[in-house]
């Protein structure tokens, strides 16, 4: 009896991944052009109607290629074939890529299209030099400096962060047991989305979103949109240089991954010092599995930190346990929030 397992040799995955920027740029361009918003309310349009509405070139063949590629990838529905065919959103694109929907996450894709796509073209240089490949390479200014100096860039960045984080933030607000707590502090709260979602879900809580002064208008607007402005305080400050305000729960949504190990440890220590006994630090991140093999997207996000920062990186569950233990926390737990994101909770 022959028990030898035949190994199938197939180069297609190599080719598919090697050229996956084709499909990536196709989806990013469709989002940036507003295709999925054009098709809102279950609208069905022909390729020519879409070309005219979006102001695309009159070479209609390429517009059809563009739309049929999106259909083939599962991002559009198509009725019929050829010039008479009509195109509609799928359930997913209607929900997540139509700007008219509150669940819109295309803001992050728009930022990826405008900023990160070109920066990732220099990944090999980053791997060789260990230096970021974003705005600092061309202007001498860090990404945050470059983003914060232009109102339009800051608005796009805060919208992008809110759109990509909304589902995991909602998951945390719904799943975590806040019943024994009264005060929540969100460090690096940006547009205040996490504070607003937590306050909206738990009427007994008061939340404070803590970030730089330029983020204050965005945070106040978010609190008003969710009807929780009376229970969300916007506090201006620099979490690097200042002590954290005291709270029962301190949250950090996608903050730690942006910094080197010592900065991570410093922020965790500050959180410990601001918490009472029984309080907790909750981080919401793409925390890696300890064997560093399951969370592919989290590993790629860690590479994105090479592109975007001096020394930022994603970390494993064991690393988080080690750093929080060093700071004095006595217990840690983790729970998934969907996709590559999870929450790490350290209790004092």
C-alpha positions as CSV (number, residue, x, y, z in Angstrom):
1,X,0.0,0.0,0.0
2,X,1.4,3.3,-1.1
3,X,1.1,5.9,1.8
4,X,3.2,8.6,0.1
5,X,1.3,11.9,0.0
6,X,1.6,13.6,-3.4
7,X,2.6,17.2,-3.1
8,X,0.8,19.4,-5.5
9,X,3.0,22.1,-7.0
10,X,1.0,25.2,-8.1
11,X,2.5,28.6,-8.8
12,X,-0.9,30.4,-8.8
13,X,-0.9,31.5,-5.2
14,X,2.6,33.1,-5.7
15,X,1.3,34.9,-8.8
16,X,-2.0,35.9,-7.1
17,X,-0.3,37.4,-4.0
18,X,2.5,38.9,-6.0
19,X,0.0,40.8,-8.1
20,X,-2.6,41.4,-5.5
21,X,-2.0,45.1,-5.7
22,X,-4.0,45.0,-8.9
23,X,-7.2,44.0,-7.0
24,X,-6.3,46.2,-4.1
25,X,-6.0,49.3,-6.2
26,X,-9.2,48.4,-8.1
27,X,-11.2,48.4,-4.9
28,X,-9.5,51.5,-3.5
29,X,-10.2,53.4,-6.7
30,X,-13.8,52.3,-6.7
31,X,-14.2,53.6,-3.2
32,X,-12.3,56.9,-3.8
33,X,-14.4,57.5,-6.9
34,X,-17.6,57.0,-5.0
35,X,-18.9,54.1,-7.1
36,X,-20.6,52.4,-4.2
37,X,-22.2,55.6,-3.0
38,X,-23.5,56.2,-6.5
39,X,-25.2,52.8,-6.4
40,X,-26.9,53.5,-3.0
41,X,-30.5,52.7,-2.4
42,X,-30.2,49.5,-4.5
43,X,-29.7,51.5,-7.7
44,X,-28.8,49.5,-10.8
45,X,-26.9,51.3,-13.6
46,X,-25.2,50.4,-16.8
47,X,-21.5,50.8,-17.4
48,X,-22.2,53.9,-19.6
49,X,-24.4,55.4,-16.9
50,X,-21.7,54.9,-14.3
51,X,-19.0,56.2,-16.6
52,X,-21.0,59.4,-17.2
53,X,-22.0,59.9,-13.5
54,X,-18.4,59.5,-12.3
55,X,-16.8,61.5,-15.1
56,X,-14.6,58.6,-16.3
57,X,-12.9,58.4,-19.7
58,X,-15.0,57.6,-22.8
59,X,-13.1,54.4,-23.4
60,X,-16.0,52.4,-22.2
61,X,-14.3,49.1,-22.6
62,X,-12.0,49.8,-19.7
63,X,-14.9,51.0,-17.5
64,X,-16.6,47.6,-18.2
65,X,-13.3,45.8,-17.3
66,X,-13.2,47.8,-14.1
67,X,-16.8,47.0,-13.2
68,X,-16.6,43.3,-14.2
69,X,-13.4,42.9,-12.2
70,X,-15.2,44.2,-9.1
71,X,-18.1,41.9,-9.9
72,X,-15.7,38.9,-10.3
73,X,-14.1,39.8,-6.9
74,X,-17.5,39.9,-5.3
75,X,-17.8,43.6,-4.7
76,X,-20.7,44.2,-7.2
77,X,-23.7,42.4,-8.4
78,X,-24.3,42.2,-12.2
79,X,-27.5,41.6,-14.1
80,X,-26.9,40.5,-17.7
81,X,-23.7,40.6,-19.8
82,X,-22.3,43.2,-22.2
83,X,-23.2,46.8,-22.7
84,X,-26.8,46.4,-21.5
85,X,-25.7,44.8,-18.2
86,X,-26.5,46.7,-15.0
87,X,-24.4,46.8,-11.8
88,X,-25.5,47.0,-8.2
89,X,-24.0,47.0,-4.7
90,X,-23.6,43.7,-2.8
91,X,-24.9,43.6,0.8
92,X,-21.4,44.2,2.1
93,X,-20.6,47.1,-0.2
94,X,-24.0,48.7,0.4
95,X,-23.4,48.5,4.1
96,X,-19.7,49.4,4.4
97,X,-18.8,51.4,1.3
98,X,-21.8,53.7,0.8
99,X,-21.0,57.0,2.4
100,X,-24.7,57.5,3.2
101,X,-24.6,54.6,5.7
102,X,-23.5,55.0,9.3
103,X,-21.5,51.8,9.0
104,X,-19.3,53.3,6.2
105,X,-15.7,52.2,6.6
106,X,-14.5,53.5,3.2
107,X,-12.8,56.5,4.9
108,X,-10.0,54.2,5.9
109,X,-9.7,52.9,2.3
110,X,-9.7,56.4,1.0
111,X,-6.8,57.3,3.3
112,X,-5.0,54.0,2.2
113,X,-5.5,55.1,-1.4
114,X,-4.2,58.6,-0.9
115,X,-1.4,57.9,1.5
116,X,-0.4,54.4,2.3
117,X,-0.6,52.9,-1.2
118,X,2.4,54.9,-2.5
119,X,4.3,54.5,0.8
120,X,4.1,50.7,0.7
121,X,5.8,50.8,-2.7
122,X,9.0,51.5,-0.7
123,X,8.7,48.6,1.7
124,X,11.9,47.0,0.7
125,X,13.8,50.3,1.4
126,X,12.2,50.3,4.9
127,X,13.3,46.8,5.5
128,X,16.8,47.6,4.5
129,X,17.1,51.0,6.3
130,X,14.7,50.4,9.2
131,X,13.4,53.9,8.6
132,X,9.8,55.0,8.0
133,X,8.7,55.5,4.4
134,X,5.9,58.1,4.9
135,X,5.8,61.9,4.8
136,X,9.0,62.2,6.9
137,X,11.0,60.8,4.0
138,X,9.9,63.6,1.7
139,X,9.2,66.5,4.0
140,X,11.3,65.8,7.2
141,X,8.0,65.9,9.2
142,X,6.6,62.8,11.0
143,X,3.3,61.5,9.7
144,X,1.4,63.0,12.6
145,X,3.1,66.4,12.1
146,X,2.2,66.3,8.4
147,X,-1.3,65.2,9.0
148,X,-2.0,67.6,11.8
149,X,-0.8,70.7,10.0
150,X,-3.4,70.5,7.3
151,X,-7.1,70.6,8.3
152,X,-8.2,68.5,5.4
153,X,-5.6,65.8,6.2
154,X,-6.6,65.8,9.8
155,X,-10.2,65.5,8.9
156,X,-9.5,62.6,6.6
157,X,-7.3,60.9,9.1
158,X,-9.8,61.1,12.0
159,X,-12.6,59.9,9.7
160,X,-10.5,57.0,8.5
161,X,-9.6,55.9,12.0
162,X,-13.2,56.1,13.2
163,X,-14.5,54.2,10.2
164,X,-12.0,51.3,10.5
165,X,-12.4,51.1,14.3
166,X,-16.1,51.4,14.7
167,X,-17.1,47.7,14.5
168,X,-14.4,46.6,17.0
169,X,-15.2,49.6,19.3
170,X,-18.9,48.7,19.2
171,X,-18.0,45.1,20.0
172,X,-16.0,46.2,23.0
173,X,-18.8,48.5,24.3
174,X,-21.3,45.7,24.0
175,X,-19.2,42.8,25.4
176,X,-17.2,44.2,28.3
177,X,-18.9,44.3,31.7
178,X,-18.9,47.9,32.8
179,X,-21.5,47.3,35.6
180,X,-19.1,47.9,38.5
181,X,-17.5,51.0,37.0
182,X,-18.4,54.7,36.8
183,X,-15.6,56.6,35.0
184,X,-14.0,55.6,31.7
185,X,-10.9,57.4,30.2
186,X,-10.0,56.9,26.6
187,X,-6.4,57.8,26.1
188,X,-5.6,59.0,22.5
189,X,-9.3,59.2,21.9
190,X,-9.0,61.1,18.5
191,X,-12.6,61.8,17.3
192,X,-14.1,60.5,20.6
193,X,-15.8,57.5,18.9
194,X,-15.0,54.9,21.6
195,X,-16.1,57.2,24.4
196,X,-19.4,58.0,22.6
197,X,-20.1,54.3,21.9
198,X,-19.5,53.3,25.5
199,X,-21.6,56.1,26.9
200,X,-24.3,55.3,24.4
201,X,-24.4,51.7,25.4
202,X,-24.1,52.3,29.2
203,X,-26.2,55.1,30.6
204,X,-24.6,54.9,34.1
205,X,-21.1,55.8,32.8
206,X,-19.3,59.0,32.4
207,X,-16.5,59.0,29.7
208,X,-13.6,61.3,29.1
209,X,-11.8,61.3,25.7
210,X,-8.2,62.5,26.1
211,X,-6.1,63.8,23.2
212,X,-4.5,66.9,21.6
213,X,-6.4,70.2,21.3
214,X,-6.8,69.9,17.6
215,X,-9.0,66.8,18.1
216,X,-11.4,68.6,20.4
217,X,-13.9,69.8,17.7
218,X,-14.1,66.2,16.2
219,X,-14.7,64.6,19.6
220,X,-17.4,67.1,20.6
221,X,-19.2,66.6,17.3
222,X,-19.1,62.8,17.7
223,X,-20.5,63.1,21.3
224,X,-23.3,65.3,20.0
225,X,-24.1,62.9,17.1
226,X,-24.6,60.0,19.5
227,X,-26.6,62.2,21.9
228,X,-24.1,61.7,24.8
229,X,-22.5,65.1,25.1
230,X,-23.7,65.4,28.7
231,X,-21.8,62.3,29.6
232,X,-18.7,62.6,27.5
233,X,-16.0,65.1,28.5
234,X,-13.4,66.2,26.0
235,X,-10.1,66.8,27.8
236,X,-7.1,68.3,26.0
237,X,-3.7,67.0,26.8
238,X,-0.5,65.2,25.6
239,X,-0.5,61.6,26.9
240,X,3.3,61.5,26.4
241,X,4.1,64.4,28.7
242,X,1.2,64.5,31.1
243,X,-0.1,62.1,33.8
244,X,-3.4,60.4,32.9
245,X,-6.6,61.7,34.5
246,X,-7.9,59.2,37.1
247,X,-10.6,56.7,36.0
248,X,-12.0,53.3,36.8
249,X,-11.3,52.0,33.3
250,X,-8.7,53.3,31.0
251,X,-9.0,52.4,27.3
252,X,-6.5,52.7,24.4
253,X,-7.8,52.0,21.0
254,X,-5.0,51.2,18.5
255,X,-2.5,53.3,20.5
256,X,0.2,51.0,21.7
257,X,1.1,49.5,18.3
258,X,2.3,52.9,17.1
259,X,5.3,53.1,19.5
260,X,8.5,51.3,20.5
261,X,8.7,48.9,23.4
262,X,9.8,51.5,26.0
263,X,7.0,53.9,25.1
264,X,4.5,51.0,25.3
265,X,5.7,50.2,28.8
266,X,5.6,53.9,29.8
267,X,2.0,54.3,28.7
268,X,1.0,51.1,30.5
269,X,2.8,52.3,33.7
270,X,0.9,55.7,33.4
271,X,-2.4,53.8,33.1
272,X,-1.6,51.7,36.2
273,X,-0.8,54.8,38.2
274,X,-4.1,56.5,37.3
275,X,-6.3,53.5,38.1
276,X,-7.7,52.5,41.5
277,X,-7.5,49.0,43.0
278,X,-9.9,46.9,41.0
279,X,-9.7,49.2,38.0
280,X,-8.5,48.0,34.6
281,X,-6.6,48.9,31.4
282,X,-8.3,47.8,28.2
283,X,-6.4,47.9,24.9
284,X,-8.2,47.3,21.6
285,X,-5.6,46.2,19.0
286,X,-4.7,43.5,16.4
287,X,-3.0,41.6,19.2
288,X,-0.9,38.7,17.8
289,X,-1.2,35.0,18.8
290,X,1.9,33.9,20.6
291,X,3.1,31.7,17.8
292,X,2.8,34.6,15.4
293,X,1.1,32.6,12.6
294,X,-2.7,33.0,12.8
295,X,-3.2,36.8,12.6
296,X,-1.9,37.5,9.2
297,X,-3.5,40.9,9.0
298,X,-2.1,41.8,12.4
299,X,1.4,40.9,11.1
300,X,0.9,43.0,8.0
301,X,-0.3,45.9,10.2
302,X,3.0,45.5,12.1
303,X,4.8,46.0,8.8
304,X,2.7,49.0,8.3
305,X,4.2,50.4,11.5
306,X,7.6,50.2,9.8
307,X,6.2,52.3,7.0
308,X,4.5,54.8,9.3
309,X,6.7,55.0,12.4
310,X,10.2,54.9,13.8
311,X,9.8,51.8,15.9
312,X,6.1,50.8,16.2
313,X,5.1,47.2,16.1
314,X,2.2,44.8,16.9
315,X,2.7,42.6,19.9
316,X,1.7,39.2,21.2
317,X,-0.6,38.2,24.1
318,X,2.4,37.1,26.1
319,X,4.2,40.4,25.5
320,X,1.2,42.3,26.8
321,X,1.0,40.1,29.8
322,X,4.7,40.7,30.5
323,X,4.5,44.5,30.2
324,X,1.4,44.8,32.3
325,X,2.8,42.5,35.0
326,X,5.9,44.6,35.1
327,X,3.7,47.7,35.7
328,X,2.0,45.9,38.6
329,X,-1.2,44.6,37.1
330,X,-2.2,41.2,38.5
331,X,-4.5,39.6,36.0
332,X,-5.0,39.7,32.2
333,X,-7.7,38.4,29.9
334,X,-8.3,38.6,26.2
335,X,-11.5,38.3,24.1
336,X,-12.0,38.6,20.3
337,X,-13.8,41.6,18.7
338,X,-14.1,40.3,15.2
339,X,-11.6,39.8,12.4
340,X,-8.0,40.4,13.5
341,X,-8.9,42.7,16.5
342,X,-9.2,41.7,20.1
343,X,-9.3,43.3,23.5
344,X,-6.6,42.8,26.1
345,X,-7.8,43.6,29.7
346,X,-5.3,44.1,32.5
347,X,-6.7,44.3,36.0
348,X,-5.1,46.2,38.9
